[in-house]
Amino acid sequence: MDSHQLTHEIIGAAIEVHRLLGPGLLESAYEECLCHELTLRKLGVQRQVPVPVVYKEVKLECGYST
């Protein structure tokens, strides 16, 4: 699958989750449903993957982590 197709699938999954759940829930609910929707679409999912934050060439310890 090329990057255009992958992007199309991810955005479609996010729209489907929003369409069914609507606004106003906690982020964790949307995360759970989006992971499920992506899995249904046979896409690999990793949750809460650590991402470093680099600011002005300095790696900060405030990155997202598990």
C-alpha positions, 0 to 999 in steps of 0.5 A: 500500500502506498502512502496515499492509500494508507493516508486515505485508510487512516483518515477514513477510519478516523471519520468513521469513529467520529461519525459513530461516536460524535464529539465530547468523549474522552480521548481514551475512548476515541483512541480505543475505537480508532485502534479497533477500526484500524485493526478491522481495516487490517492496518498495524497499530501501535499505541502510545509509542514514545516520541522524542521532543527536540527543541532548538537542537536539544532533546527534551525529556518531556516527550510522549512516553508509555 
